[in-house]
Amino acid sequence: MIKKVVLSAAALVFGTVAFAQVSNNVNQTGGLFGGNDADALQAGNAIQSDIDQTGSANVAYISQVGDLLTSDVDQIGYKNDADAIQTGFNQYSKIDQDGFTNHGHNVQSGRGHQSYITQVSPAFSDGNDAHTTQEGIRSYSEVYQSGRENNSDVLQTGRTHESYVVQLGRNNDSDVNQSGLVGDNLSYVWQYGRHNMSDVDQGRGFNWSSVEQDGNYNASTVDQARGINISDVRQVGNGNTSTVNQRRGFINNSDVNQFGNGNTSTNIQRRGNNESYVYQRNHGSVADGNTSTVTQLRGNNNVSEVFQIGENNTNSVLQEGPWVDNFSSIVQFGANNSNMLHQSGTFGSNSNIVTQIGSGNMSTATQVSGSYIFP
């Protein structure tokens, strides 16, 4: 049985500034066929490290440098591994791991960061894995995982960002990437079930993303940058797919709700003032395969509403034009209904309302608002 504790609370001098006040607390028990290992390298000002390990081969590594830094690692059971590296100013990192083969991670750099990771794995599992890397100014990340083989990866760099990830079940995967020297990004991901995947990428601007997935094999992708972007995705069922792409818009708002199996929603919003609402679900025993594609480009004010209830209904809406107000409302109830709409122009406004009930209905419309030719 191997037990190793290496603690270094050095008073490092950078120029004429000395870092001082340090505290360490390590409690290791050990277990069958393994040993506990703890490393803590610390340098100054009210920083503190607390490592508790119980079980087989637990390994914890903490390295902290300066100002008010606190790191707390608590590991119980079989093969846990935890890394926490913090560099400057006000930072707090906490890793709790319970069951088989958890890894952890946690890397934070300058200004005020906080990160919490809690992983719980039941028996006969390979454990959960979580990575959090935060770089500049003020970031906050919280990850909670319970179940088997869930993976969470959060990377935040620049300015003010917040991320919340909750994954319950098995083989769920969440990837959150937030960056940008200007603006604030906020991401919330909640996944329950098996083999759900969420990918959130938010860049420069004021971006908000919420993803909730309940079921199996659901997938959500959100890409937001610049402007003021809001994305809200909720998927309940199996095999639903949502893609939201919002870039370079003054105000983009996308709301996606999908219930049932095999529904697909694609929202692309660029520039202009864009709003898209998609609602797709089953009706009774009819439950599968509704598809909606909404593309909003430029335009002064684009609004699209899509309601599809039933099976194998398809919708395609394209709204564009530099100074045009486009509005569309599509309702399809039944099976195998189809709608195609293209709204464009230079000035003025377009409006289109379609309601199709039954099976095999088809609607196609093209609207071009008035244009003005300058002398």
Steps between C-alpha positions, in 0.01 A plus 500: 500500500643838395419824675675819399447853627708783360416846631689816418385829647777721375531871552583601144630848433405673176696824489448638846159340558492194728217246509440360844200360684443134397316202653491130406276217613534144365319187619572170322371155594607262225342176386549164336744463211594866490619811671415866545712779359473872577707792367439862596737775388387837630625856518332770680246728659216319675496202263389163631492140380292215645536145363298205633547161331350166595523178297734336257723699266403864558728771364454875558723782374453867592722792398405852608691827467364831630233702688188334651502148352316203649487146359314207655519141370298215648527152339344171609535163334715296262679712238449877532728764358477878548704796374451860614734774375428862588714804429388846616262716706169370640438137401320206652504142369319196643502144365285224652523151350337185629512191279713309253761660277413869528755748376405863577729785383459876569740760365442867577711804424477874577232701688194356676408142396294237677451141384320207663507142372295225665500152348313196632520158335314185604650153516611319186577823315802666344420830669444856384757744366493880518740768374478871577748759373444869570737776403433875531312752719189344664366151425271263686450133414303229676481134391290228659501147358329191633494170315746323275752622247376858473747753366499876548749742347481874572747753360455869577743777403472878519259735680195385698352153441282254694435133428272243668505133397284222648517150352306204636506156341754326281736603221386861484743752354504877546746746345478870587739752347455865594739779409525859387675809626173696484171389654352246737411140419271274701442129428273247671498131400278234656503145363319194632507158339754325280728608219382861491739755351515876544748736334487870588739752344455863600735776397523876506178674600220455752390140458259279695450130432275248675491132401276240664495143368304213649517159335752312291721594204391863487746751355514879529748741340502872577739748336464864603728799450479879497184699553241399757415133449250287692450129441262271690487131405286232660486144369306213658501156343750304294717594205401867476748744345519877534748736332506872577743732323486866600780727387537870423145594591393803698235297684450129426248290691447128438254282695485127419269244663494143371309208651494145367749312287715595205404867474750736338523878530753730331502874571746730325486869593740760359492875546178693529247457777400132486247296697429131445257275690484128423263254668494139381338204668308177459124459501367189672684198364638702210838611621785510254702709261389862476755728332526879507762727342488876561758732341490870581752724325535874528156659503374775725274276704456126427247295697427131439257274688485127428258252662514143374303226673494147365734301282741577216393860456761721332546875500750734333495878555747749350471865603737766367528858376690804623208719620206262498265383776426130442241303696392139460282264704487134399263246658504138380294235673501141378744304289719561195411866462749731330560874495756713312514879542739764370460862611729771368514852359661838552243710686158438651363188666394143426247294693404135452269276705457130411279242673498140376300222668493139385744304289702578190429873479752721321551875509754707303523880511740772387458857620704799378425838656513823300835645400612856436752599234699807591532759220 
